[in-house]
Amino acid sequence: FGASHTSVYTTAVAKDSYPTMEDILSTKMADAGVREVVTEMLAACVKITEALRVNLVTVADAQNSVFGDVQLGVDVLADRLMWEACKSSKVVREGASEESPELVTTNPDGRFTVCWDPLDGSSIVDNNWAVGTMIGIWDKTTGMLGATGRDQVTSIIVLYGPRTTALVACDDGVYEFTCGEGNKWFASKERIQIKAESKIFSPANMRAAQEDKGYKELLDYWMDERYTLRYTGGLVPDVYQFFTKEMGVFANPTAPKSPAKLRVAFEVAPYGLLVEKAGGKTSDGVTGGSVLDIKITTVDQRTAACMGSANEVDRFNKMVLNK
């Protein structure tokens, strides 16, 4: 599974020139405040890019994770850079980090609630594999608590790999920006669409298949049908590929001994908005409804999820959830 004859390669063709991020945001994001907060968050991610290039991956001196997770120095550094961006912003009202999930007021006169996972992929970053930052942004008219992912004004996923790229939810769809020369962002893909059919699968929480017959049968189906396995264990790269390959399915079901642990505000809602804006589909892994309709009642709320190509999410709902 994943041999060269089953691989999906890029069809992107080089252009003579590419629009700048400012060009796209000025025409594809009508709200000036949203443009400002997106620009500020991406500037912070440029700093995270630079930090990852020069810092070794070691255990942090102080361990402050409320969950008992081992914090790495790069986790702490990325989180600090995100907090600095939010606290210096005139438009960010409050923030919350996956590292310490509580809402903190940063500017009472600000407008937006920003929630982030500063460096998703801590268990694979020491391998020098791709990792990323996930950001969800809500307006003060809804806030984040009591709202849903559908209430986000935008969301951002940044992937740190050989290149640093970012997916941003604009008014008319999903755009990819690449951090280029001089750390300037330019639009590398515009109005990305995820196809309904897929031949790529990313199966998370495979332990659940020991308890869930439907999930085991779904995994067998994907393998029997010669789908290409593309899975790293990092949510950012595992779902990001659907926007470059224009297909794919990520599944993370829940089971009594293997409960799903994805965080709604920090991970699922930001990615869910992008997937659905690109024509894909999502499932909450329980009712079969969209992850964007999950009401966020606690900062650290968890959920199961499936997202990606619409027909594959439908298949998940049918085989795993009997929906």
CORRAVEN-V162478 format. One record per residue. N is the residue number from 1. RES is the residue in one small letter. SS is DSSP state (alpha for helix, beta for strand, coil for the rest). PSI is psi in radians with two decimals (999 if undefined). D_CENTER is the distance of its C-alpha to the mean C-alpha in Angstrom with 2 decimals. Layout:
BEGIN
((N & RES & SS & PSI & D_CENTER) (N & RES & SS & PSI & D_CENTER))
END
This chain:
BEGIN
((1 & f & coil & 2.11 & 25.11) (2 & g & coil & 0.14 & 23.39) (3 & a & coil & 2.82 & 26.78) (4 & s & alpha & -0.59 & 27.19) (5 & h & alpha & -0.21 & 28.81) (6 & t & alpha & 0.00 & 25.80) (7 & s & coil & 2.69 & 23.19) (8 & v & coil & 2.04 & 21.42) (9 & y & coil & 2.81 & 21.99) (10 & t & coil & 2.59 & 20.95) (11 & t & coil & 0.13 & 23.18) (12 & a & coil & 2.39 & 22.31) (13 & v & coil & 2.37 & 25.57) (14 & a & coil & 2.47 & 26.16) (15 & k & coil & 2.83 & 27.13) (16 & d & coil & -0.55 & 29.84) (17 & s & coil & 2.79 & 27.67) (18 & y & coil & 2.48 & 24.22) (19 & p & coil & 2.57 & 23.59) (20 & t & beta & 2.87 & 22.47) (21 & m & alpha & -0.71 & 19.49) (22 & e & alpha & -0.68 & 22.23) (23 & d & alpha & -0.81 & 23.82) (24 & i & alpha & -0.85 & 20.83) (25 & l & alpha & -0.62 & 19.89) (26 & s & alpha & -0.42 & 23.59) (27 & t & alpha & -0.37 & 24.01) (28 & k & alpha & 0.09 & 20.76) (29 & m & coil & 1.70 & 19.86) (30 & a & coil & -0.53 & 23.05) (31 & d & coil & 2.02 & 22.36) (32 & a & alpha & -0.62 & 23.43) (33 & g & alpha & -0.72 & 21.86) (34 & v & alpha & -0.70 & 18.34) (35 & r & alpha & -0.72 & 19.13) (36 & e & alpha & -0.80 & 20.29) (37 & v & alpha & -0.62 & 17.36) (38 & v & alpha & -0.78 & 14.92) (39 & t & alpha & -0.72 & 17.53) (40 & e & alpha & -0.73 & 17.83) (41 & m & alpha & -0.71 & 14.22) (42 & l & alpha & -0.53 & 14.16) (43 & a & alpha & -0.68 & 17.55) (44 & a & alpha & -0.65 & 16.34) (45 & c & alpha & -0.46 & 13.80) (46 & v & alpha & -0.73 & 16.90) (47 & k & alpha & -0.65 & 18.67) (48 & i & alpha & -0.70 & 16.10) (49 & t & alpha & -0.85 & 16.54) (50 & e & alpha & -0.67 & 20.24) (51 & a & alpha & -0.69 & 20.19) (52 & l & alpha & -0.50 & 18.51) (53 & r & alpha & -0.44 & 21.22) (54 & v & alpha & -0.11 & 24.10) (55 & n & coil & 2.34 & 23.32) (56 & l & coil & 2.69 & 24.04) (57 & v & coil & 1.82 & 21.86) (58 & t & coil & 2.85 & 24.12) (59 & v & beta & 2.37 & 24.20) (60 & a & coil & 2.58 & 24.20) (61 & d & coil & -0.76 & 27.70) (62 & a & coil & 2.30 & 26.79) (63 & q & coil & 1.88 & 24.70) (64 & n & coil & 0.21 & 23.33) (65 & s & coil & 2.24 & 20.63) (66 & v & coil & -0.20 & 21.71) (67 & f & coil & -0.06 & 20.61) (68 & g & coil & 0.11 & 22.72) (69 & d & coil & 2.56 & 19.93) (70 & v & coil & 2.14 & 21.18) (71 & q & coil & 2.36 & 19.89) (72 & l & beta & 2.80 & 20.10) (73 & g & alpha & -0.66 & 21.49) (74 & v & alpha & -0.54 & 18.46) (75 & d & alpha & -0.89 & 16.34) (76 & v & alpha & -0.72 & 19.06) (77 & l & alpha & -0.80 & 19.38) (78 & a & alpha & -0.72 & 15.77) (79 & d & alpha & -0.71 & 15.98) (80 & r & alpha & -0.71 & 19.36) (81 & l & alpha & -0.62 & 18.32) (82 & m & alpha & -0.75 & 15.76) (83 & w & alpha & -0.69 & 18.59) (84 & e & alpha & -0.71 & 21.05) (85 & a & alpha & -0.75 & 19.20) (86 & c & alpha & -0.73 & 19.02) (87 & k & alpha & -0.41 & 22.59) (88 & s & alpha & -0.10 & 24.02) (89 & s & coil & 2.50 & 22.52) (90 & k & coil & -0.27 & 24.91) (91 & v & coil & -0.24 & 22.37) (92 & v & beta & 2.17 & 20.14) (93 & r & beta & -0.76 & 21.96) (94 & e & beta & 2.72 & 20.13) (95 & g & beta & 2.80 & 17.21) (96 & a & beta & 2.38 & 15.74) (97 & s & beta & 2.53 & 14.12) (98 & e & coil & -0.42 & 12.84) (99 & e & coil & -0.53 & 15.78) (100 & s & beta & 1.46 & 18.28) (101 & p & beta & 1.45 & 17.06) (102 & e & beta & 2.53 & 19.60) (103 & l & beta & 2.26 & 19.81) (104 & v & beta & 2.19 & 21.85) (105 & t & beta & 2.20 & 23.70) (106 & t & coil & -0.50 & 23.49) (107 & n & coil & 1.81 & 25.59) (108 & p & coil & -0.42 & 27.48) (109 & d & coil & 0.02 & 28.06) (110 & g & coil & 3.12 & 24.43) (111 & r & coil & -0.54 & 22.56) (112 & f & beta & 2.57 & 18.85) (113 & t & beta & 2.17 & 16.99) (114 & v & beta & 2.18 & 13.98) (115 & c & beta & 2.40 & 11.78) (116 & w & beta & 2.65 & 9.66) (117 & d & beta & 1.92 & 8.91) (118 & p & beta & -0.63 & 10.99) (119 & l & beta & 1.48 & 10.73) (120 & d & beta & 2.29 & 8.71) (121 & g & coil & 0.54 & 11.20) (122 & s & coil & -0.52 & 14.44) (123 & s & coil & -0.19 & 16.35) (124 & i & coil & -0.11 & 15.98) (125 & v & alpha & -0.49 & 16.13) (126 & d & alpha & -0.34 & 19.92) (127 & n & alpha & -0.08 & 20.10) (128 & n & coil & 0.55 & 18.82) (129 & w & coil & 2.89 & 15.97) (130 & a & coil & 2.40 & 12.79) (131 & v & beta & -3.10 & 10.40) (132 & g & beta & 3.06 & 7.89) (133 & t & beta & 2.36 & 7.25) (134 & m & beta & 2.32 & 4.83) (135 & i & beta & 2.20 & 7.43) (136 & g & beta & 2.46 & 8.97) (137 & i & beta & 2.18 & 12.54) (138 & w & beta & 2.60 & 15.52) (139 & d & beta & 2.72 & 19.12) (140 & k & coil & -0.30 & 21.97) (141 & t & coil & -0.44 & 23.57) (142 & t & coil & -0.50 & 21.23) (143 & g & coil & -2.98 & 19.69) (144 & m & coil & -0.82 & 16.89) (145 & l & coil & 2.24 & 19.25) (146 & g & coil & -0.14 & 20.93) (147 & a & coil & -3.04 & 18.53) (148 & t & beta & 3.01 & 15.88) (149 & g & alpha & -0.46 & 12.47) (150 & r & alpha & -0.36 & 14.77) (151 & d & alpha & -0.11 & 16.34) (152 & q & beta & 2.46 & 13.57) (153 & v & beta & -0.44 & 15.21) (154 & t & beta & 2.97 & 12.11) (155 & s & beta & 2.77 & 8.48) (156 & i & beta & 2.34 & 7.23) (157 & i & beta & 2.18 & 4.82) (158 & v & beta & 2.27 & 7.69) (159 & l & beta & 2.17 & 8.90) (160 & y & beta & 1.83 & 12.24) (161 & g & coil & -2.52 & 14.52) (162 & p & coil & -0.57 & 17.97) (163 & r & coil & 2.83 & 16.67) (164 & t & beta & 2.12 & 14.11) (165 & t & beta & 2.77 & 12.19) (166 & a & beta & 2.39 & 9.89) (167 & l & beta & 2.30 & 8.66) (168 & v & beta & 2.32 & 10.30) (169 & a & beta & 1.89 & 11.45) (170 & c & beta & 3.14 & 15.21) (171 & d & coil & -0.63 & 18.16) (172 & d & coil & 0.26 & 18.87) (173 & g & beta & -2.87 & 15.63) (174 & v & beta & 2.30 & 12.73) (175 & y & beta & 2.51 & 13.81) (176 & e & beta & 2.32 & 12.92) (177 & f & beta & 2.47 & 14.61) (178 & t & beta & 2.38 & 16.05) (179 & c & beta & 1.92 & 17.53) (180 & g & coil & -2.72 & 21.12) (181 & e & alpha & 2.38 & 24.56) (182 & g & alpha & 0.30 & 25.24) (183 & n & alpha & 0.59 & 21.54) (184 & k & coil & 2.36 & 21.61) (185 & w & beta & 2.39 & 18.71) (186 & f & beta & 2.74 & 19.73) (187 & a & beta & 1.94 & 18.37) (188 & s & beta & -0.39 & 18.06) (189 & k & beta & 2.47 & 16.97) (190 & e & coil & 2.41 & 17.82) (191 & r & coil & 1.04 & 17.14) (192 & i & coil & 2.46 & 15.21) (193 & q & coil & 2.34 & 16.17) (194 & i & coil & 2.14 & 15.07) (195 & k & coil & 2.69 & 18.43) (196 & a & coil & -0.58 & 19.64) (197 & e & coil & 2.65 & 21.03) (198 & s & coil & 2.69 & 19.42) (199 & k & coil & 0.32 & 20.87) (200 & i & beta & 2.35 & 17.81) (201 & f & beta & 2.53 & 16.63) (202 & s & beta & 1.59 & 14.24) (203 & p & beta & 1.94 & 15.93) (204 & a & coil & 2.93 & 14.67) (205 & n & coil & 0.87 & 17.18) (206 & m & alpha & -0.30 & 20.08) (207 & r & alpha & -0.53 & 22.52) (208 & a & alpha & -0.41 & 22.22) (209 & a & alpha & -0.34 & 24.08) (210 & q & alpha & -0.44 & 27.13) (211 & e & coil & -0.52 & 27.40) (212 & d & coil & 1.84 & 25.87) (213 & k & alpha & -0.67 & 28.11) (214 & g & alpha & -0.69 & 25.95) (215 & y & alpha & -0.69 & 22.95) (216 & k & alpha & -0.74 & 25.47) (217 & e & alpha & -0.60 & 26.93) (218 & l & alpha & -0.76 & 23.64) (219 & l & alpha & -0.75 & 22.99) (220 & d & alpha & -0.69 & 26.59) (221 & y & alpha & -0.84 & 26.23) (222 & w & alpha & -0.69 & 23.41) (223 & m & alpha & -0.74 & 25.57) (224 & d & alpha & -0.58 & 28.81) (225 & e & coil & 0.14 & 27.52) (226 & r & coil & 0.67 & 26.58) (227 & y & coil & 2.73 & 22.86) (228 & t & beta & 2.14 & 21.22) (229 & l & beta & 2.15 & 19.33) (230 & r & coil & 1.70 & 16.30) (231 & y & coil & 2.23 & 14.66) (232 & t & coil & -0.30 & 14.16) (233 & g & coil & 0.06 & 13.05) (234 & g & coil & 2.13 & 9.87) (235 & l & alpha & -0.70 & 6.71) (236 & v & alpha & -1.00 & 5.08) (237 & p & alpha & -0.57 & 8.43) (238 & d & alpha & -0.56 & 9.24) (239 & v & alpha & -0.54 & 7.14) (240 & y & alpha & -0.61 & 7.30) (241 & q & alpha & -0.42 & 10.98) (242 & f & alpha & -0.44 & 11.40) (243 & f & alpha & -0.35 & 11.32) (244 & t & alpha & -0.69 & 13.89) (245 & k & alpha & -0.24 & 15.92) (246 & e & coil & 0.49 & 15.65) (247 & m & coil & 2.87 & 15.70) (248 & g & coil & 2.83 & 14.44) (249 & v & beta & 2.33 & 13.78) (250 & f & beta & 2.26 & 11.76) (251 & a & beta & 2.31 & 13.90) (252 & n & beta & 1.42 & 14.01) (253 & p & coil & 3.09 & 17.21) (254 & t & coil & 2.65 & 19.25) (255 & a & coil & 2.74 & 22.82) (256 & p & coil & -0.78 & 25.42) (257 & k & coil & -0.18 & 25.46) (258 & s & coil & 1.19 & 21.83) (259 & p & coil & 2.57 & 19.88) (260 & a & coil & 2.52 & 16.15) (261 & k & coil & 0.24 & 14.48) (262 & l & beta & 2.42 & 10.91) (263 & r & beta & 2.28 & 10.77) (264 & v & alpha & -0.96 & 10.76) (265 & a & alpha & -0.63 & 10.54) (266 & f & alpha & -0.44 & 8.21) (267 & e & alpha & -1.01 & 5.49) (268 & v & alpha & -0.79 & 6.92) (269 & a & alpha & -0.84 & 8.19) (270 & p & alpha & -0.79 & 5.70) (271 & y & alpha & -0.66 & 4.13) (272 & g & alpha & -0.71 & 7.85) (273 & l & alpha & -0.77 & 9.30) (274 & l & alpha & -0.78 & 8.23) (275 & v & alpha & -0.81 & 9.34) (276 & e & alpha & -0.58 & 12.45) (277 & k & alpha & -0.42 & 13.27) (278 & a & coil & 0.18 & 13.42) (279 & g & coil & 0.06 & 15.84) (280 & g & coil & -2.98 & 13.97) (281 & k & beta & 2.72 & 14.38) (282 & t & beta & 2.76 & 12.93) (283 & s & beta & 2.46 & 15.05) (284 & d & coil & 0.02 & 15.19) (285 & g & coil & 0.08 & 17.01) (286 & v & coil & -1.04 & 20.16) (287 & t & coil & -0.32 & 21.57) (288 & g & coil & -0.05 & 19.80) (289 & g & coil & 2.95 & 18.78) (290 & s & coil & 2.48 & 15.58) (291 & v & alpha & -0.38 & 12.90) (292 & l & alpha & -0.17 & 13.29) (293 & d & alpha & 0.06 & 16.84) (294 & i & coil & 2.16 & 16.35) (295 & k & beta & 2.21 & 18.36) (296 & i & coil & 1.89 & 16.97) (297 & t & coil & -0.37 & 20.11) (298 & t & coil & 2.67 & 19.12) (299 & v & coil & -0.66 & 16.66) (300 & d & coil & 0.48 & 15.82) (301 & q & coil & 2.41 & 15.94) (302 & r & beta & 2.81 & 14.77) (303 & t & beta & 2.78 & 14.38) (304 & a & coil & 3.01 & 14.50) (305 & a & beta & 2.66 & 12.46) (306 & c & beta & 2.41 & 12.84) (307 & m & beta & 2.70 & 11.11) (308 & g & beta & -2.43 & 12.07) (309 & s & coil & 2.33 & 15.64) (310 & a & alpha & -0.78 & 17.68) (311 & n & alpha & -0.53 & 20.64) (312 & e & alpha & -0.62 & 18.85) (313 & v & alpha & -0.68 & 17.19) (314 & d & alpha & -0.70 & 20.76) (315 & r & alpha & -0.72 & 22.10) (316 & f & alpha & -0.85 & 19.95) (317 & n & alpha & -0.68 & 21.20) (318 & k & alpha & -0.83 & 24.70) (319 & m & alpha & -0.62 & 25.02) (320 & v & coil & -0.70 & 23.11) (321 & l & coil & -0.16 & 23.55) (322 & n & coil & 0.69 & 26.75) (323 & k & coil & 999 & 25.51))
END
